[in-house]
């Protein structure tokens, strides 16, 4: 038997104004996408913005449905849109922002488990990790290095 220890690290910015100009633009795009989310049931809106290595920024937002499993998260909308429109272009960075009409979201919101798995698929596919910026409506912004740091012991195509 052996014991292993897993560690992850993140950079925490006090607010969006501390980001680099490029990262602020990407987060502003995620906020723009969030404003167009369709969230009449949860009242929780999420926007995602992917920066691709061809300098395109692809947006996604959550799209709810009265039959809850039929809705889709912002991160998967964005990554699948990027995969559909730019199938061989690498993702360089992802920004995510969340808000609610019921309460102020003042801390970063990470991707759900299904989105983590879908995003991991793209890191594996492109053989390159990409950083992720997480933000609520206001407050701190957290930057993580890659999806793998959020999803240790992940399942990917190497098992198939």
Secondary structure as GFF3:
##gff-version 3
##sequence-region A 1 160
A	DSSP	beta_strand	10	13	.	.	.	ID=ss1
A	DSSP	three_ten_helix	16	18	.	.	.	ID=ss2
A	DSSP	alpha_helix	21	34	.	.	.	ID=ss3
A	DSSP	beta_strand	44	52	.	.	.	ID=ss4
A	DSSP	beta_strand	57	61	.	.	.	ID=ss5
A	DSSP	three_ten_helix	68	70	.	.	.	ID=ss6
A	DSSP	alpha_helix	74	85	.	.	.	ID=ss7
A	DSSP	beta_strand	91	100	.	.	.	ID=ss8
A	DSSP	alpha_helix	113	126	.	.	.	ID=ss9
A	DSSP	beta_strand	131	135	.	.	.	ID=ss10
A	DSSP	beta_strand	141	144	.	.	.	ID=ss11
A	DSSP	three_ten_helix	157	159	.	.	.	ID=ss12
###
